[in-house]
């Protein structure tokens, strides 16, 4: 058996000009963990064991959970959504923000143990919160409260970008 060879004619060309999008987001937050449902408000700063691969699921928005009653007739209407990211130079000046499009339910946004902002209505809405100044690893947790029997969660990707 002989080795096969393929010859393809290649023509040298100049680069195709393009213009970078100036208002493109700096970062889409990924690698989210989703807590099991809670009947009472959980601590958004609770530690998650490094080896916990069963209790909290992995995912990427959209996350829409329906608040259901358990066998004790308690509505499990709280969820935590958590991710870690690196706050780099573009996001560290104190002039950057996180954009949440279409949050369903009430929400609190926590970063590194501090409350950044909240959405107080149970309906669907958007939220923008300022990123605090600082560089390095960051843990973002979103606590969402649903109305029993209704969907709640994060419908769209969360974006980190400099303020305009």
Residue pairs with C-beta under 8 A, 6 or more apart in sequence:
23 161
23 164
25 99
25 159
25 160
25 161
26 88
26 90
26 91
26 96
26 159
26 160
26 161
26 162
27 85
27 91
27 159
27 160
27 161
28 157
28 158
28 159
29 83
29 85
29 98
29 140
29 157
29 158
29 159
29 160
30 60
30 83
31 58
31 60
31 83
31 84
32 58
32 59
32 60
32 61
32 63
32 81
32 82
32 83
33 48
33 56
33 57
33 58
33 59
33 81
33 82
33 83
34 56
34 57
34 58
34 59
34 63
34 65
34 79
34 80
34 81
35 42
35 55
35 56
35 79
35 80
35 81
35 82
36 55
36 56
37 65
37 67
37 68
37 76
37 77
37 78
37 79
38 76
38 77
38 78
38 79
38 80
39 70
39 74
39 75
39 76
39 77
39 78
40 78
41 78
41 143
41 145
42 78
42 80
42 143
44 80
44 108
44 110
44 141
44 143
45 110
45 113
45 141
46 80
48 56
48 82
56 82
60 157
61 153
61 154
61 155
61 156
61 157
61 158
62 153
62 154
62 155
62 156
63 79
63 81
63 153
63 154
64 104
64 151
64 152
64 153
64 155
65 79
65 144
65 146
65 151
65 152
65 153
66 146
66 149
66 150
66 151
66 152
67 75
67 76
67 77
67 146
67 147
67 148
67 149
67 150
67 152
68 75
68 76
68 148
68 149
69 75
69 76
69 148
70 76
75 148
77 145
77 146
77 147
77 148
77 152
78 143
78 144
78 145
78 146
79 143
79 144
79 146
79 152
79 153
80 141
80 142
80 143
80 144
81 141
81 142
81 144
81 153
81 154
82 139
82 140
82 141
82 142
83 139
83 140
84 137
84 138
84 139
84 140
85 137
85 138
85 140
85 160
86 136
86 137
86 138
87 131
87 134
87 135
87 136
87 137
87 138
87 160
88 135
89 135
90 96
90 162
91 131
91 160
91 161
91 162
92 133
92 134
92 135
93 133
93 162
94 130
94 131
94 132
94 133
95 162
95 163
96 130
96 131
96 160
96 161
96 162
96 163
97 128
97 129
97 130
97 131
97 160
97 161
97 162
97 163
98 109
98 116
98 128
98 129
98 131
98 140
98 158
98 159
98 160
99 126
99 127
99 128
99 158
99 159
99 160
99 161
100 107
100 109
100 119
100 126
100 127
100 128
100 129
100 142
100 154
100 156
100 158
101 126
101 155
101 156
101 157
102 124
102 125
102 126
102 154
102 155
102 156
103 119
103 124
103 125
103 126
103 127
103 142
103 144
103 153
103 154
103 155
104 123
104 124
104 144
104 146
104 150
104 151
104 152
104 153
104 154
104 155
105 122
105 144
105 145
105 146
105 147
105 150
105 152
105 153
106 118
106 119
106 120
106 121
106 122
106 144
106 145
107 118
107 119
107 127
107 142
107 143
107 144
107 145
108 115
108 117
108 118
108 142
108 143
109 115
109 116
109 117
109 118
109 127
109 129
109 140
109 141
109 142
110 116
110 140
110 141
110 142
110 143
111 131
111 132
111 138
111 139
111 140
111 141
112 138
112 139
114 132
116 129
116 130
116 131
116 132
117 127
117 128
117 129
117 130
118 127
119 125
119 127
122 145
122 146
122 147
122 150
122 152
124 155
130 163
131 160
140 158
142 154
144 152
144 153
144 154
145 152
146 152
146 153
